[in-house]
Amino acid sequence: QVQLVESGGGLVQAGGRLRLSCAASGTIFSINAMAWYRQAPGKQRELVAAFTKVGSRNYADSVKGRFTISRDNAKNTVYLQMNRLQPEDTAVYYCNARQSDYDYWGQGTQVTVSS
C-alpha cells in the first residue's frame, strides 16, 4: 500500500553533486522509517543513509561528510544530497520505507560517476 518513486539520478563527473528524491504515496501514515540503499554491479545492496528509530540520522562510513539525508513532510518526500561524488559511488540507488516488519522499495535510480 506504499509506493515509492525515486528520481534525480544521472551521470556526473567526480567531485560533482546530485540530489535524489523519493516521493511516497499510499498509506504513508504507516511508515516507521525511511532509508536510502545502493547496489553496485557485483556487490550486495548496502545501506547508505537512514533515519533511526529515535529520529536521528545514520550514514555509512563511506559517505559520511559527503551525503545528507533529509525530508519534507509536507511533500511526503525524502532526499539524498550527494556531494563530492566519487567513482565508487556509482550504483543503483533505492529508496526504502519500513512498515513494521515489511519493507517497501522504489524502482531505483542509476547514479554514474565518471573519473
C-alpha positions in Angstrom: 0.0 0.0 0.0 3.1 2.2 -0.1 4.6 3.4 -3.4 8.0 4.9 -3.7 9.3 6.7 -6.7 12.9 7.8 -7.0 14.3 10.5 -9.3 17.4 12.6 -9.7 20.0 10.1 -10.8 22.3 10.7 -13.7 25.8 10.9 -15.0 28.2 13.3 -13.2 32.0 13.8 -13.1 34.0 13.0 -10.0 33.6 15.9 -7.5 30.2 16.7 -8.7 26.9 16.6 -6.9 23.4 15.2 -7.2 20.2 15.3 -5.2 18.0 12.2 -5.2 14.3 12.4 -4.4 11.9 9.8 -3.1 8.2 10.6 -3.3 6.0 8.4 -1.1 2.3 7.7 -1.6 -0.4 5.4 -0.3 -0.6 4.5 3.4 2.1 6.9 4.3 1.0 7.2 7.9 2.1 3.6 8.4 5.7 4.2 7.6 8.0 3.8 10.6 11.4 4.6 9.0 13.0 5.7 5.7 16.4 5.0 4.2 18.5 5.0 1.1 20.3 1.9 -0.2 22.6 1.4 -3.1 23.8 -1.6 -5.1 26.8 -1.6 -7.4 27.5 -4.2 -10.0 28.7 -7.5 -8.4 28.1 -6.2 -4.9 25.4 -6.6 -2.3 22.9 -3.9 -1.6 24.1 -1.7 1.2 22.7 0.9 3.5 23.7 4.4 2.6 21.7 6.7 4.9 18.7 6.3 7.2 16.5 7.9 9.8 16.9 6.0 13.0 14.1 5.0 15.4 14.8 8.0 17.6 14.7 10.4 14.7 18.5 10.9 14.2 20.4 10.1 11.1 22.8 7.3 10.3 25.3 7.1 7.5 27.6 4.5 6.0 31.2 5.3 6.8 32.0 5.7 3.1 29.6 8.6 2.7 29.9 10.4 6.0 30.6 14.1 5.5 29.5 13.9 1.8 25.9 12.7 1.8 22.9 14.2 3.7 19.5 12.6 4.1 16.6 15.0 4.7 12.8 15.1 4.3 10.0 17.3 3.5 6.9 16.1 5.4 4.6 18.4 3.6 5.6 16.9 0.3 6.0 13.3 1.6 9.4 13.3 0.1 12.8 12.1 1.3 16.0 13.4 -0.3 19.6 12.3 -0.5 22.0 15.2 -1.2 25.3 13.7 -2.6 28.3 16.0 -2.7 31.9 15.3 -3.8 30.8 12.2 -5.7 33.4 9.6 -6.4 33.5 6.8 -9.0 33.0 4.2 -6.2 29.6 5.9 -5.6 28.4 4.5 -8.9 25.4 2.3 -8.2 21.6 2.0 -8.4 20.1 3.9 -5.5 16.9 2.6 -3.9 14.5 4.3 -1.6 13.3 2.2 1.3 10.3 2.5 3.6 9.8 0.2 6.6 6.3 -0.6 7.9 6.7 -2.8 11.0 8.5 -5.9 9.6 7.7 -5.2 5.9 10.0 -3.2 3.5 8.8 -1.2 0.5 11.2 -0.4 -2.3 11.3 2.1 -5.1 12.3 1.1 -8.6 15.8 2.5 -8.3 17.6 5.3 -10.0 21.1 5.0 -11.6 23.9 7.2 -10.4 27.1 7.0 -12.5 30.2 9.0 -11.5 33.0 9.3 -14.1 36.6 9.7 -13.2 
